[in-house]
Amino acid sequence: MGRKAGALYINPKKFGAVAKPCMVEMVAFLNCLALNKQEDDKCVKQKDLLVMCTQTQKGKPKNAAKTINYHLQRLGRDKFL
């Protein structure tokens, strides 16, 4: 089932499969924090892996033409011209 936003049909199943970078590392770090009662000095390995993953993701450009916000802005511009 999709939703309609004006004249635009949005399929939520399509956007649910979008790659989520660093999700595994973040979940591992949060689980470690939960197990160790929020003491991050015991989760140094998981923290370093998460930081390393986010640093590698920082340099990757996003493709703006594939995002839903790009399409909503494009349709909004055409509507008000």
Phi, psi and omega in degrees: 000133179250172178244152176254131174243090185072240179263002184260127178264127182248125177261107184292335179294326181291323182275347178287337182268009180293140181297135179245094183293143176069013181293319181297316180294321180291319179295320178297319179293316179294322176295320178297318178297320180294321180289331185254022176054049174065024176264103185284348178289343176271352183243038185295318182298312180294324179294318179295321177296320179293316179297317180296319179295316180293327178293323179288331179282338184298323184278348183279124178285145176272146177272103185294335183288346182260353183275153181291327180296323177301313182291322177295319178294320180297316179292325179293322178296316181294329183289324185264003178276000000 
